[in-house]
Amino acid sequence: MPSCNIVLIGASTGGLKILEELFPRLPVLKAAVVIVQHITPQIDQAFVGSLARVSVMPVTLALEGQALQAGQVYLAPGGVHLHLEGNRSFRLTDGEKVNSVRPSIDVAMNSLVAPVGARIAGVILTGMGHDGADGILHVKRLGGTTIAQDQKTSVIYGMPKAAAETGQIDFILPTLRIADKLRELFG
């Protein structure tokens, strides 16, 4: 049985601003959109509300055991790691911080498995540090498409730069071109 297409987006400092620019330009995608934003449990619901106001796709907090559905946006809850079980459902854990953060983009991306009859994409947006760089290598090994935000439109070019330095990024794009590319791949 094929799994659904997955777009996994990682962001940190400045992420909400960039996502609020990106999502109004996206139609309902033929993919589940999973966002791992470095966020605390105290503000994750407010983050969902802010993103829901600008997205045509429904936006919810990911829940333990919840099945992924195309055309939906899921935000990793603050304070826990998000894993994708067989690319079909979520598992939430409170393990040690990875790259000094929880949720970690690397944890989520490294939990992806080779898609069966589906496509995956990994996107690294603005943020400090290097979380997501290792995950991008994994997405690429699985045959996925990899995208990093460019320096000019990043609030902080740490994470996208680290991802680009892996040599495994297919597209380094400004925010609006990321929306175009996702529409092209999954629209």
Order of alpha helices (4+ residues) and beta strands (2+ residues): beta-alpha-beta-alpha-beta-beta-beta-beta-alpha-beta-alpha-beta-alpha-beta-alpha
